[in-house]
Amino acid sequence: MANRQMGKQSIRFENPPIISGAASVVGEKEGQGPYGEYFDVIEKDPKVGADSWEEAEGKLQEKAAMLAIRHAKLTKKDIRYMVAGDLLGQLMASSFGLISMDIPLFGIYGACSTMGESLGIAAMIVDGGFAEHAIAITSSHFASAEKQFRFPLGYGNQRPKAATWTVTGSGAVVLTKSVRKEEMQQKGEWEEISKRAKEEKGKVKVKGITTGKIVDYGVKDSMNMGACMAPAAGEVIVQNFIDFGYQPEHYDKIITGDLGKVGKDIVIDYVKAKGYDITKQYMDCGIEIYGEEQNTQAGGSGCGCSAVMLAGYILKQLENGDWKRVLFVPTGALLSQVSFNEGNSVPGIAHGVILEKM
Amino acid sequence: MANRQMGKQSIRFENPPIISGAASVVGEKEGQGPYGEYFDVIEKDPKVGADSWEEAEGKLQEKAAMLAIRHAKLTKKDIRYMVAGDLLGQLMASSFGLISMDIPLFGIYGACSTMGESLGIAAMIVDGGFAEHAIAITSSHFASAEKQFRFPLGYGNQRPKAATWTVTGSGAVVLTKSVRKEEMQQKGEWEEISKRAKEEKGKVKVKGITTGKIVDYGVKDSMNMGACMAPAAGEVIVQNFIDFGYQPEHYDKIITGDLGKVGKDIVIDYVKAKGYDITKQYMDCGIEIYGEEQNTQAGGSGCGCSAVMLAGYILKQLENGDWKRVLFVPTGALLSQVSFNEGNSVPGIAHGVILEKM
């Protein structure tokens, strides 16, 4: 077995799993934004036909998962594992929304970095030979997140400039075992090799990951999560360069999850202080997802934000050949209403995923 | 690469990871129970020197993790990944308690089944060649759980007979790559083989896993979680028998996490209806951990319950040779205070882990 470990925190997959299908389901506001045309489904009903915000968010996950599996030309039965999470206490959206999937579940929580974490675990499962197909799913919902973390919607609190707007949406990505040429050649499976190679052509693969640590710079402002998360993103990006021996130019894009306008400046400065200039490659899903006129202050956030931008836009840019190599870095603020009320800081975490076209 | 997939939901590891170190840290009540002498540390201070219950629980995790690493004769730097979780919203105990570990983190949530989930993911990471060492950690705390899920402690509500008592404690287990004879023989590393073989002798390994699905039988009573979780445990146990072709007699013990006295009867009946009698092998950590006189109604619960019983007692029974093969099945009730208040049912999930002495 080849050594897959790179440097301190990274993995280079031996047989990089292929993204065989992806889907994005978003709310109306996200549909009205500049990326509206890229999303698969725009839900007009904020409750998605459910009775509560939490159930509504669960329905977004279920819809995204089913659609991603269909896009991969598979059925539920083909998927061996779900790796799923959301922002709610006890992962309410995943715990209830995914019951009908009837697939073994690993529930995960990495705040808004969850899509990076789920892709990382799912890719290890597939590359490690534990599954032919696994699905990574995350979601967030503006109303369930405001209820969980901030103020009742009816209270109509005023939002500071540094605040972000939680994205209503769910993204799901199916990872599939890539053709293992050596193994198949030994078995003389020539037809299968050429069939699979044809299917895989043009697909995006997960080439590697850089898994983040908890980073705490002592920021206590839950309305400025960009500042809490930016150092975690910076550390993971720099570690990715060190572990793989890359320069920023290796990537066409380096895309964080939801740092917003405040976090963007901090992460670029942080990485510059370590000797790397990512100004040209840098992009943030949170800044992109809403238009200036949509009045969302610092941008979008939530673990649905990077997930729908990945499934809806980023993967398509890679498939089209507009980009060849992307470092995708969902970013999370490890905040809870209890820890906030107890006066704790908001530590950050970020997980890097290297995406490349085959 | 050998096919590690067994049946529908199980994995048989190619090179079963070794449990190189484990540790259990519990509260005073658990220390006074029948297994008190087995736990590594009994904390007299329920706040563990912290200012809040959540921080206290985080400190339990930190202590258990550090001690398990020391027992494995390793240092923090040797551990490539932490796979950790707890019951609190946004995994407060792990998110804050593990900052000082400075190790890449996968945060996970499977309610009280979390120790089974973390062992499963950590074992795949190690067997897949992604790490030499990974640590699985979970915790619960009576006071933080009551605050999160039920009533303020000062309210002094009366507990029904079916209620369980959340265990204050954290268990941590270090998984280490086993000697890969074939690979090492090819490289001619004869000395290393004999050195490692000696170190591994008498250690317990993770032979396989059976990963659970969400199971919802519509039970809505948050004071009777045994009934919510028992069908999930039953499904995983039966699936383990089917996937591996085992009969109950294959195991010396089949140990669920925290079904308590009510759940015990249900799971035995459930499995019997599928054609297997596990009466002789069956044991439940929740029933065991407290004595009758400790007045804990149906028994202990929480994701610390199965974790401290594993690290404190079960692994020692295996190392001593009293038991040879154990199916360890932590059980979780997917409940949140919000979902409960919204009138939802309490779905269950359970994850099976096969433990054997080398």
Chai-1 contact restraints between the chains, C-beta under 6 A:
chainA,res_idxA,chainB,res_idxB,connection_type,confidence,min_distance_angstrom,max_distance_angstrom,comment,restraint_id
A,M1,B,G129,contact,1.0,0.0,6.0,A-B,restraint_1
A,R4,B,G129,contact,1.0,0.0,6.0,A-B,restraint_2
A,R4,B,F130,contact,1.0,0.0,6.0,A-B,restraint_3
A,Q9,B,P104,contact,1.0,0.0,6.0,A-B,restraint_4
A,I11,B,F130,contact,1.0,0.0,6.0,A-B,restraint_5
A,S52,B,E342,contact,1.0,0.0,6.0,A-B,restraint_6
A,G89,B,G89,contact,1.0,0.0,6.0,A-B,restraint_7
A,G89,B,S336,contact,1.0,0.0,6.0,A-B,restraint_8
A,Q90,B,S336,contact,1.0,0.0,6.0,A-B,restraint_9
A,L91,B,Y109,contact,1.0,0.0,6.0,A-B,restraint_10
A,M92,B,S336,contact,1.0,0.0,6.0,A-B,restraint_11
A,M92,B,S339,contact,1.0,0.0,6.0,A-B,restraint_12
A,S95,B,L334,contact,1.0,0.0,6.0,A-B,restraint_13
A,I99,B,I214,contact,1.0,0.0,6.0,A-B,restraint_14
A,I99,B,D216,contact,1.0,0.0,6.0,A-B,restraint_15
A,D102,B,K213,contact,1.0,0.0,6.0,A-B,restraint_16
A,P104,B,Q9,contact,1.0,0.0,6.0,A-B,restraint_17
A,P104,B,T211,contact,1.0,0.0,6.0,A-B,restraint_18
A,P104,B,K213,contact,1.0,0.0,6.0,A-B,restraint_19
A,L105,B,I214,contact,1.0,0.0,6.0,A-B,restraint_20
A,F106,B,E117,contact,1.0,0.0,6.0,A-B,restraint_21
A,G107,B,Y109,contact,1.0,0.0,6.0,A-B,restraint_22
A,G107,B,G110,contact,1.0,0.0,6.0,A-B,restraint_23
A,I108,B,I108,contact,1.0,0.0,6.0,A-B,restraint_24
A,Y109,B,L91,contact,1.0,0.0,6.0,A-B,restraint_25
A,Y109,B,G107,contact,1.0,0.0,6.0,A-B,restraint_26
A,Y109,B,Y109,contact,1.0,0.0,6.0,A-B,restraint_27
A,G110,B,G107,contact,1.0,0.0,6.0,A-B,restraint_28
A,E117,B,F106,contact,1.0,0.0,6.0,A-B,restraint_29
A,M124,B,G128,contact,1.0,0.0,6.0,A-B,restraint_30
A,M124,B,F130,contact,1.0,0.0,6.0,A-B,restraint_31
A,G128,B,M124,contact,1.0,0.0,6.0,A-B,restraint_32
A,G128,B,G128,contact,1.0,0.0,6.0,A-B,restraint_33
A,G129,B,M1,contact,1.0,0.0,6.0,A-B,restraint_34
A,G129,B,R4,contact,1.0,0.0,6.0,A-B,restraint_35
A,F130,B,R4,contact,1.0,0.0,6.0,A-B,restraint_36
A,F130,B,I11,contact,1.0,0.0,6.0,A-B,restraint_37
A,F130,B,M124,contact,1.0,0.0,6.0,A-B,restraint_38
A,T211,B,P104,contact,1.0,0.0,6.0,A-B,restraint_39
A,K213,B,D102,contact,1.0,0.0,6.0,A-B,restraint_40
A,K213,B,P104,contact,1.0,0.0,6.0,A-B,restraint_41
A,I214,B,I99,contact,1.0,0.0,6.0,A-B,restraint_42
A,I214,B,L105,contact,1.0,0.0,6.0,A-B,restraint_43
A,D216,B,I99,contact,1.0,0.0,6.0,A-B,restraint_44
A,L334,B,S95,contact,1.0,0.0,6.0,A-B,restraint_45
A,S336,B,G89,contact,1.0,0.0,6.0,A-B,restraint_46
A,S336,B,Q90,contact,1.0,0.0,6.0,A-B,restraint_47
A,S336,B,M92,contact,1.0,0.0,6.0,A-B,restraint_48
A,S339,B,M92,contact,1.0,0.0,6.0,A-B,restraint_49
A,E342,B,S52,contact,1.0,0.0,6.0,A-B,restraint_50
